[in-house]
Amino acid sequence: SQALHMYQPFVPHLPTSPLQSTLMLLGTFLIIIQTDPVFLICFDCSCALLWLAGIITMVLLSHLTWYWEYVRHAQMCSECSGYHMGLGAFLLRRIIIDGEDRRFEKIRNKSFVFFIYWTLQAMWIMITIRHPNYVGEILMWTGLALPPSSMLIGVQHLSLLSPIAVWFLLRYVSGVNPMEQSATQRWGHNPAYQRYVADTPVLFF
């Protein structure tokens, strides 16, 4: 339970039960696995293992909110866990079928670059928007950030930056740009695709 004291500034009344302590320590270990470039490269972790660690991390950390005995928290915990389990099942299935995550092949052995990509991190085409999947993720995190906003204390208000951070990362770092570059290489010469790009917004505009 002593390991939980570091989280007190963020969750002032964090409980110290054995279950909560175990979940927090396990979540911390899984985060270290994902964010330590030395671990990623030296131990030659596959993307399947890293995705699995990410899914487990998000589900475990979501369930740390269960000690708040309110329907709102239970609902948000369930929604967040369900989303990540669904996304995780899709990603793991894709990696199992393809054998690896092709997005990371060229940077797999570049520890710093891979660390940036992995830490900051699908192409759907619709009539009114080019990347509706990313819009959905931004809206989901916005919906999760707003309900508890009236109960935030002190530094906890920084959590309201989450939707903005998600938008920035998807729009300018790990989401839209790689997909747009890939699409341009494949269809950039096609006049129909050029009209589609000119007439269809990337995200919201």
C-alpha positions, 0 to 999 in steps of 0.5 A, spaced: 500 500 500 505 504 500 506 504 493 500 508 492 502 514 496 505 517 489 498 517 486 495 521 492 496 528 489 492 526 483 487 522 487 486 525 494 482 519 497 485 513 494 484 507 498 489 502 500 486 495 500 490 489 497 486 489 491 487 496 489 494 496 491 495 490 487 492 493 481 496 499 481 502 496 482 501 491 476 498 497 472 505 501 473 509 495 471 505 494 464 506 502 463 513 501 464 513 495 459 510 499 454 514 506 455 521 503 456 525 503 449 530 499 452 525 494 454 522 494 448 528 493 444 533 489 448 527 484 450 525 484 442 518 485 444 513 483 439 507 488 437 502 483 439 505 483 446 505 490 447 498 491 444 496 486 449 500 490 455 496 496 453 489 493 453 490 490 460 493 496 463 487 501 460 482 496 463 486 495 470 487 502 471 479 503 469 477 498 474 481 502 480 475 507 479 470 502 482 471 504 489 467 510 488 460 508 489 456 512 484 453 509 478 456 515 474 463 512 475 461 505 474 458 506 467 464 510 465 469 504 467 465 499 464 465 504 457 472 505 457 474 497 459 469 495 453 472 500 448 479 498 449 477 490 449 474 491 443 479 495 440 484 490 443 481 484 440 481 487 433 488 489 433 490 483 436 487 479 430 490 483 425 497 482 428 496 475 428 493 475 421 499 479 418 504 476 423 506 483 425 504 491 425 506 493 419 506 501 421 512 499 425 516 495 421 521 500 419 522 503 426 522 497 429 530 497 431 530 504 432 529 505 440 528 512 440 523 513 434 519 507 436 518 509 443 515 516 440 511 512 436 509 507 441 508 512 446 504 518 442 500 513 438 484 504 419 483 507 414 475 508 413 472 513 407 466 516 408 462 521 404 462 527 409 469 525 413 475 522 411 477 519 418 470 518 422 474 513 426 478 518 429 473 523 430 469 517 434 475 516 439 476 524 440 468 524 442 469 518 446 474 521 450 471 528 450 464 524 453 468 521 458 472 527 461 466 532 461 461 528 466 466 528 472 469 535 471 464 538 477 468 533 482 475 535 480 480 537 485 486 541 484 491 538 479 485 533 477 483 539 472 489 537 468 485 531 466 480 535 462 486 536 457 485 529 455 480 530 449 485 536 446 491 531 447 487 526 443 485 530 438 492 533 437 496 526 437 491 523 432 491 529 427 498 531 427 502 525 430 500 518 429 493 517 426 491 522 420 498 523 417 501 516 416 494 514 413 494 520 409 501 519 406 499 512 404 493 514 401 496 519 397 502 514 395 496 509 392 491 514 389 494 521 389 494 521 381 487 519 381 483 525 379 477 522 383 481 522 389 483 529 388 476 531 388 475 527 394 480 530 398 478 537 396 471 536 398 472 532 404 474 534 411 480 530 414 476 530 421 471 536 423 473 541 418 
